[in-house]
Amino acid sequence: MKIFLITAIFIFVYCWAFAFNIIFPEFYAYSEYNSSNTVNTSYLFDLVIDTGLKYGVKFGIGFKEYNLSSLPTNNGGLDSLKAYVNPVDTLNVGYFLGKNVTLGNAEIGYQGFQFHQQTGLEYIGYKDITGTGVEAYMDLLDDVFQPHIYIYQPSDTNIVNLDTVCYLRMEHYVLEAYFGVNNINIIESAISNSLAYRVGFFVKTVYSKIDFLVGLYVPDTIFGQMPSDSIYLNVTEHLVLDNFEQTLTLFTRPYMYNGVIDNTTNDFDIYIAIGAKFDNYGAGLENSLLFASNYSTTDRPGLYFYFMMDNLMYKVGVYYTVFGNAFASQYGGFVSISGKI
């Protein structure tokens, strides 16, 4: 905890003194009082410091902890370190240790610690690129098109992976396409029939009244074989008409997520929230319905209230599991903060 506080204070003072710009691409904090009469806290946040120096020097640091019932460990859950430079006009090059980026960040609906509390399975997006490696990307067409390439060694293997991601950011649409292989020695691994591919796709609309997003990810599959039915799928719709607000998510999870085996298998989840929204404030009813092969059908309704400030959602709520055993706690209350700054 001491190292965590010292690091946070140092970053704040240093950036304030030199007028550096700090952004938080991901910020998630969640605390819950559950039916076991305990309070558990999980958090995940990444921050990037733009120094404003020559060659576009940037630094990044990330922290993550799950289900804490006491103060964090000595390092505060240090999860990633990153450094980037911009040596020529549109080319950016970086080196990372730990998590680099979350792909397919849904930001709304059935994602995050409120709904997915197994350690390592917050399902903020469809995949994290994590390990030790390098990244290169270009800002093209006034930052509308952004191709990335990652060469890295995941923490759970000694084999170097190769991933590519392309972003297309338009006024009302965000598109993301991902393709990766589990071995940079493509020919050698193909001959040994060990070369696997993985693909992901994410699209999100950006309107004020009605928005949709679709996230799809197929985990490692040997070339020449058909993908299994163990996929990530997130289809979410968000509607705001005058003071009426509604969110609907259809969700299914893969057998393994970021190298962690999910305890829930062959699932299909339905999440719906209906309420009222006034400017930056909202309140209403929400319900999570989960079908899985290794749990009985589970229904968990609840009440929520939130307000938005500086691109962050501050949300409080209560829930009660009417039937089923897929969620660890039968009832409880929570406070969460999520978004990006």
For each residue, the residues with C-beta under 8 A, 3 or more apart:
1: 4 5 71 72 73 74 76
2: 5 6 74
3: 6 7 74 75 76 78
4: 1 7 8 63 72 74 75 76 77 78
5: 1 2 8 9 76
6: 2 3 9 10
7: 3 4 10 11 61 76
8: 4 5 11 12
9: 5 6 12 13
10: 6 7 13 14
11: 7 8 14 15 22 47 49 61
12: 8 9 15 16
13: 9 10 16 17
14: 10 11 17 18 20
15: 11 12 18 19 20 21 22 49
16: 12 13 19
17: 13 14
18: 14 15 51
19: 15 16 52
20: 14 15 49 50 51 52
21: 15 49 50 52
22: 11 15 47 48 49 50
23: 47 48 50 340 341
24: 27 45 46 47 48 340 341
25: 46 47 48 101 340
26: 44 45 46 62 102 105 124 340
27: 24 44 45 46 312 337 338 339 340 341
28: 42 43 44 45 112 113 122 124 336 337 338
29: 41 42 43 44 45 336 337 338
30: 41 42 43 112 113 114 334 335 336 337 338
31: 39 40 41 334 335 336
32: 39 40 41 114 329 332 333 334
33: 37 38 39 332 333 334
34: 37 38 39 40 328 329 331 332
35: 329 330 331 332
36: 329
37: 33 34
38: 33 34 69
39: 31 32 33 34 69
40: 31 32 34 67 68 69 117
41: 29 30 31 32 65 67 68 69
42: 28 29 30 65 66 67 68 113 117 122
43: 28 29 30 63 64 65 77
44: 26 27 28 29 62 63 64 65 79 113 122 124
45: 24 26 27 28 29 62 63 64
46: 24 25 26 27 60 61 62 80 99
47: 11 22 23 24 25 60 61 62
48: 22 23 24 25 58 59 60 82
49: 11 15 20 21 22 58 59 60
50: 20 21 22 23 56 58
51: 18 20 57 58 59
52: 19 20 21
53: 56 57
54: 57
55: 85 86 87
56: 50 53 84 85 86 92
57: 51 53 54 83 84 85
58: 48 49 50 51 82 83 84 85 94
59: 48 49 51 82 83 84
60: 46 47 48 49 80 81 82 83 84 96
61: 7 11 46 47 78 80 81 82
62: 26 44 45 46 47 78 79 80 81 82 98 99
63: 4 43 44 45 76 77 78 79
64: 43 44 45 77 79 99
65: 41 42 43 44 68 72 73 76 77
66: 42 113 117 119 120
67: 40 41 42 117 119
68: 40 41 42 65 71 72
69: 38 39 40 41
70:
71: 1 68
72: 1 4 65 68 75 76 77
73: 1 65 76 77
74: 1 2 3 4
75: 3 4 72 78
76: 1 3 4 5 7 63 65 72 73
77: 4 43 63 64 65 72 73
78: 3 4 61 62 63 75 81 98
79: 44 62 63 64 98 99
80: 46 60 61 62 96 97 98 99 100 130
81: 60 61 62 78 96 97 98
82: 48 58 59 60 61 62 94 95 96 97 100
83: 57 58 59 60 94 95 96
84: 56 57 58 59 60 92 93 94 135
85: 55 56 57 58 92 93 94
86: 55 56 91 92 93
87: 55 91 93
88: 91
89:
90: 138 139 140
91: 86 87 88 136 137 138
92: 56 84 85 86 136 137 138 139
93: 84 85 86 87 134 135 136
94: 58 82 83 84 85 134 135 136
95: 82 83 133 134 135
96: 60 80 81 82 83 99 100 131 132 133 134 135 152
97: 80 81 82 132
98: 62 78 79 80 81 130 131
99: 46 62 64 79 80 96 102 128 129 130
100: 80 82 96 128 129 130 131 133 135 150 152
101: 25 128 129
102: 26 99 105 124 125 127 128
103: 125 126 127 128 129 165 176 178 200 202 217
104: 125 126 127 176 178 200 202 215 217 234
105: 26 102 124 125
106: 109 110 111 124 125 204 213 215 234 236
107: 111 338 339 340
108: 111 211 213 236 238 247
109: 106 213 234 236 238 247 248 249 271
110: 106 115 123 234 236 249 251 269 271 288
111: 106 107 108 115 116 122 123 124 125 234
112: 28 30 115 116 122 123 124 336 338
113: 28 30 42 44 66 116 117 122 336
114: 30 32 317 334 336
115: 110 111 112 123 271 288
116: 111 112 113 121 122 123
117: 40 42 66 67 113 121 328
118: 121 260 262 263 264
119: 66 67 260
120: 66 257 258 259 260
121: 116 117 118 253 257 258 260 262
122: 28 42 44 111 112 113 116
123: 110 111 112 115 116 232 234 251 253 257
124: 26 28 44 102 105 106 111 112
125: 102 103 104 105 106 111 128 202 215
126: 103 104 200 202 215 216 217 232 234
127: 102 103 104 178 198 200 217 232 257 258
128: 99 100 101 102 103 125 258
129: 99 100 101 103 150 152 163
130: 80 98 99 100 154 155 258
131: 96 98 100 152 153 154 155 161
132: 96 97 152 153 155
133: 95 96 100 150 151 152 153 160 161
134: 93 94 95 96 150 151 152
135: 84 93 94 95 96 100 148 149 150 152
136: 91 92 93 94 148 149
137: 91 92 146 147 148 149
138: 90 91 92 146 147
139: 90 92 143 146
140: 90 143 144 145 146 147
141: 144 145
142:
143: 139 140 146 169
144: 140 141 168 169 170
145: 140 141 166 167 168 169
146: 137 138 139 140 143 166 167 168 169
147: 137 138 140 164 165 166 167
148: 135 136 137 164 165 166 167
149: 135 136 137 162 163 164
150: 100 129 133 134 135 161 162 163 164 165 180
151: 133 134 160 161 162 184
152: 96 100 129 131 132 133 134 135 160 161 163
153: 131 132 133 157 158 159 160 161
154: 130 131 157 159 161 259
155: 130 131 132 259
156: 259
157: 153 154 161 182
158: 153
159: 153 154 182 183
160: 133 151 152 153 183 184 185
161: 131 133 150 151 152 153 154 157 180 181 182 183 184
162: 149 150 151 180 181 183 184 186
163: 129 149 150 152 178 179 180 181
164: 147 148 149 150 178 179 180
165: 103 147 148 150 176 177 178
166: 145 146 147 148 176 177
167: 145 146 147 148 174 175 176
168: 144 145 146 173 174 175 176
169: 143 144 145 146 173 174 175
170: 144 173 174 175
171: 206
172: 205 206 207
173: 168 169 170 203 204 205 206
174: 167 168 169 170 202 203 204 206
175: 167 168 169 170 202 203
176: 103 104 165 166 167 168 200 201 202 203
177: 165 166 200 201
178: 103 104 127 163 164 165 198 199 200 201 202 217
179: 163 164 197 198 199 200
180: 150 161 162 163 164 197 198 199
181: 161 162 163 184 186 189 195 196 197 198
182: 157 159 161 189 194 195 196 197 198 220
183: 159 160 161 162 186 188 189 194 195 196
184: 151 160 161 162 181
185: 160 188 189
186: 162 181 183 189 190 195
187: 190 191
188: 183 185 191 192
189: 181 182 183 185 186 192 194 195
190: 186 187 193 195 223
191: 187 188
192: 188 189 195
193: 190 222 224
194: 182 183 189 222
195: 181 182 183 186 189 190 192 222 223
196: 181 182 183 220 221 222 223
197: 179 180 181 182 220 221 223
198: 127 178 179 180 181 182 217 218 219 220 221
199: 178 179 180 217 218
200: 103 104 126 127 176 177 178 179 215 216 217 218 232
201: 176 177 178 214 215 216 217
202: 103 104 125 126 174 175 176 178 213 214 215 216
203: 173 174 175 176 212 213 214
204: 106 173 174 211 212 213
205: 172 173 210 211 212 213
206: 171 172 173 174 211
207: 172 210 211
208: 240
209: 239 240 241
210: 205 207 237 238 239 240
211: 108 204 205 206 207 237 238
212: 203 204 205 235 236 237 238
213: 106 108 109 202 203 204 205 234 235 236
214: 201 202 203 234 235 236
215: 104 106 125 126 200 201 202 232 233 234
216: 126 200 201 202 231 232 233 234
217: 103 104 126 127 178 198 199 200 201 231 232 233 254
218: 198 199 200 221 227 231
219: 198 228 230 231 232 254 255 256
220: 182 196 197 198
221: 196 197 198 218 225 226 227 228
222: 193 194 195 196 225
223: 190 195 196 197
224: 193
225: 221 222
226: 221
227: 218 221 231
228: 219 221 231 255
229:
230: 219 254 255 256
231: 216 217 218 219 227 228 252 254
232: 123 126 127 200 215 216 217 219 252 253 254 257
233: 215 216 217 250 251 252
234: 104 106 109 110 111 123 126 213 214 215 216 249 250 251
235: 212 213 214 249 250 251
236: 106 108 109 110 212 213 214 247 248 249 250
237: 210 211 212 247 248 249
238: 108 109 210 211 212 245 246 247
239: 209 210 244 245 246 247
240: 208 209 210 244 245 277
241: 209 244
242:
243: 276 277 278
244: 239 240 241 276 277
245: 238 239 240 273 274 275 276 277 282 284
246: 238 239 272 273 274 275
247: 108 109 236 237 238 239 271 272 273 286
248: 109 236 237 270 271 272
249: 109 110 234 235 236 237 269 270 271 272
250: 233 234 235 236 268 269 270
251: 110 123 233 234 235 268 269 270 271
252: 231 232 233 267 268 269
253: 121 123 232 257 262 264 267 269
254: 217 219 230 231 232 257 262
255: 219 228 230 261 262 265
256: 219 230 259 260 261 262
257: 120 121 123 127 232 253 254 260 262
258: 120 121 127 128 130
259: 120 154 155 156 256
260: 118 119 120 121 256 257
261: 255 256
262: 118 121 253 254 255 256 257 265
263: 118 294
264: 118 253 267 290 292 294 295 326
265: 255 262 292 293 294
266: 292 293 294
267: 252 253 264 290 291 292 293
268: 250 251 252 290 291 292
269: 110 249 250 251 252 253 288 289 290 291
270: 248 249 250 251 288 289 290
271: 109 110 115 247 248 249 251 286 287 288 289
272: 246 247 248 249 286 287
273: 245 246 247 284 285 286 287 304
274: 245 246 284 285 286
275: 245 246 282 283 284 285 286 304
276: 243 244 245 282 283 284
277: 240 243 244 245 281 282
278: 243 281 282
279:
280: 307 308 309
281: 277 278 305 306 307 308
282: 245 275 276 277 278 304 305 306 307
283: 275 276 303 304 305 306
284: 245 273 274 275 276 303 304
285: 273 274 275 301 302 303 304
286: 247 271 272 273 274 275 301 302 303 304 317
287: 271 272 273 299 300 301 302
288: 110 115 269 270 271 298 299 300 301 327
289: 269 270 271 297 298 299 300
290: 264 267 268 269 270 295 297 298 299 300 324 326 327
291: 267 268 269 297
292: 264 265 266 267 268 295 298 326
293: 265 266 267
294: 263 264 265 266
295: 264 290 292 298 324 325 326
296: 323 324 325 326
297: 289 290 291 323 324
298: 288 289 290 292 295 321 323 324 325 326 327
299: 287 288 289 290 321 322 323 324
300: 287 288 289 290 319 320 321 322 324 327
301: 285 286 287 288 319 320 322
302: 285 286 287 317 318 319 320
303: 283 284 285 286 317 318 319
304: 273 275 282 283 284 285 286 315 316 317
305: 281 282 283 315 316 317
306: 281 282 283 313 314 315 316
307: 280 281 282 313 314
308: 280 281 311 312 313 314
309: 280 312 314
310: 341
311: 308 339 340 341
312: 27 308 309 337 338 339 340 341
313: 306 307 308 336 337 338 339
314: 306 307 308 309 335 336 337
315: 304 305 306 334 335 336 337 338
316: 304 305 306 333 334 335 336
317: 114 286 302 303 304 305 333 334
318: 302 303 331 332 333 334
319: 300 301 302 303 331 332 333 334
320: 300 301 302 330 331
321: 298 299 300 324 327 329 330 331
322: 299 300 301
323: 296 297 298 299
324: 290 295 296 297 298 299 300 321 327
325: 295 296 298
326: 264 290 292 295 296 298
327: 288 290 298 300 321 324 330
328: 34 117
329: 32 34 35 36 321 332
330: 35 320 321 327
331: 34 35 318 319 320 321
332: 32 33 34 35 318 319 329
333: 32 33 316 317 318 319
334: 30 31 32 33 114 315 316 317 318 319
335: 30 31 314 315 316
336: 28 29 30 31 112 113 114 313 314 315 316
337: 27 28 29 30 312 313 314 315
338: 27 28 29 30 107 112 312 313 315
339: 27 107 311 312 313
340: 23 24 25 26 27 107 311 312
341: 23 24 27 310 311 312
